Amino acid sequence: MGKNEEIYEKRFARHLDELKWLYMELYDSAEHFEELLGMMKDMYGQRKAALKKLDLEREENPQWFKGNDMLGMMMYTGQFAGNLKGVKKHLDYVKSCGVNYLHLMPLMESPKGRSDGGYAVADFRKVQEELGTVKDLEDLAAQCHKQGISLCLDFVMNHTSEDHAWARRARAGEKEYQDRYFFYDSWDVPGEYEKTVPQVFPTTAPGNFTWLPDTGKWVMTTFYPYQWDLNYRNPLVFHEMMYNFLFMTNLGIDVIRIDAVPYIWKELGTSCRNLKQVHTIVRMMRMIGEIVCPGILLLGEVVMEPEKVAPYFGTVEKPECHMLYNVTTMATIWHTVAVQDTRLLRKQMDIVYGLPKSYTFLNYLRCHDDIGWGLDYDTLESWGMKQVPHKQYLNDFFTGALEESFSRGELYNNDPVTKDARFCGTAASMCGVEKAGFCQDEAGMEQAIRLDRMLHAYMLFQSGIPVIYSGDEIGQVNDYTYKEDPDKAEDSRYIHRGQFKWELVENIEKEGTVQQRMFDGLRKLETLRSCHEAFGSEAQVQTVDFGDNGLLGIVRTGETEKIQGIFNFNWQEKRVFCEHGGQNLLTGEKVEAGEWILIPAYGFVWLKVPVE
Ligand code: GLC
């Protein structure tokens, strides 16, 4: 047996029993199982030597992604640099942002005008023509590795585009392919599903089924009508999709973002979200990865309430995802900005800090999607804030409809029936940069930048991987040009998916510009984060109550140091009594014991305090 084979067999032996058990539970076919195993071995055979070497290194150091020097950025290839070659050329800029984890938004073939931002994949093995080729992607991944950057890509596994070869054949009447989706001759079954399955896009794409007049059948489409849900009850679907997954990892992709994963299993009479079979599949993916390409990570996209999120980490013995989004914290941060009251955020942080330290969260302020107001309404209601009017308030505040509001942005999926709506806008626009720039209001701009920095400082203060949304590092504002494109005009998420403004990057060098203030401010925070061990994932983290609802205090206790963050979410300046003294990490200034620290409106301090 060759060395590689030996390594493979060892990994395989470790997981075989459990993998078989779970597979049989879903598919009950030893013959099919053997097929899957054959495919896995083939894919291992095809894995490049350089990637196999990386696998071994990462197996030796399974904590490789948990350091406090990890910094992520997410971006659209086309918007950032035209195409994949362009991204490769601009890796120096990415590096200058301190980034070592790069998430490129979906870039596989997707039909124009029916792409859902690339989340309707027509071919899992072909890159969108204008972005380049699979070879370019492979080159980029190799170049990223040379520069110490891990590359993340979406694996859109819940559905395919209606233009995918399977969908075309299904539409043409081939039963074998119809069986890869959910096809129904009449409304009977779809009607039953509709009784219990909620809607993802209630106004832009109502309903969970689409009528295909040419085929005379209904097909399940949880998202847009052109995104057909895959049927994972069919082992061929599972196999082929695992094939596609390993195809991506063999290109050198390090982090696989499993898109919309809670939705992948459907069962009549349920919400079709987070069913136990979803966890079985994710657990199998984790094992398949650990056998074929153990250097990769699974990032689960679970945009759900907190009690639904953590189970996707699995257990210590049976882990599922390596990383998940800290989605409730993100939404709660913006709620806190609007209400200037940190109580809910403190409660949320107490929950997060109570979770095992082995859980790695991706922390973010903005991403390519809308902000759904998934907050703890039971708690809010006990404080007199009822769900419907509160969401209305948040949306009024952030769209700039209120007198006191500095934010700019637009509603998303505004449902006139439930009066529910989500929100879209860039971080800078939400913090007031757009409004202040428009009004040429220097004081307003000063405050907007302070708030934007404070929120980034808050995000960077958390354990896990902070992820910057490309453009946020230079305070990029909303882009309204999407309205002129009929393919995008209905989807306000495009307001924060604009072209990256390279002409603004030049301003980073010019003292006093918005871009310089934002960029340098962020870089300073990131550098501090990466060189203080108290920011490590093993630190103890707790909230601190200053008896003032405008303020939120957090303390991180590492092995040798203790750092306190005090964040002012209020429009008024605050004073905090510093009992034991310390050192302001940003200014380097010493604070004497018994001194009062001044925290400007929407400002913050990171204070190194004595370890008792
Ligand atoms: C995820 C993506 C979102 C997309 C959806 C359907 O939620 O983040 O942009 O619309 O999946 O694939």
Residues whose N, C-alpha, C, O or C-beta is under 5 A from the ligand:
A	BS01	GLC	D116 Y119 F223 D259 A260 D369
